[in-house]
């Protein structure tokens, strides 16, 4: 069974290692806090860097999943640091342009600049499209240049490895697979 972008249970063990040996490599980045101060943050034995985007429905799904009362006891065993791009707007614009290029699109490429202006005004935030995403986030949030390994969202750096969401939830947070499927289905962007 697959839920949204979450892979079938049989594929949960797939992961890409960042390290060449035990503890050889930590994912460490320079990040910005809301107040503009710089902080070095690292994925380590008990801390996970969770790369998300406010415009991404699967990032929203993960946030809702981690905030669910059935999952909180598992998530509280770790320090969750949510990392957002320093500037989501170019990515949002690229997605809108790609959508406009599709024949069945409801808008044209010429509409994109005005739509982007309207989104920026609505957001009121120079970094992200949806600043409400930060409300009730189950951990601290930071802004950073995204590593090349982050090609989709959500993406998690944990224990010296890049982990896909299902692998991280089951093997790192130790949430039972049946509970993962039940709770993820409840928040699936594909389930309206």
Secondary structure, DSSP 8 states (H G I E B T S, - for coil): --BTTB--GGGTT--EE--SSTT---EEEEEE-TTS-EEEEEE-SSEEEEE--TT-HHHHHHHHHHHSHHHHHHHTTSEEEEEEES--HHHHHHHHHHHHTSTT-SS-GGGHHHHHHHHHHHH--SS-S-GGGGTT-SSEEEEE---TT--SSSEEEETTEEE-HHHIIIIIS---HHHHHHHHHHT-TT--
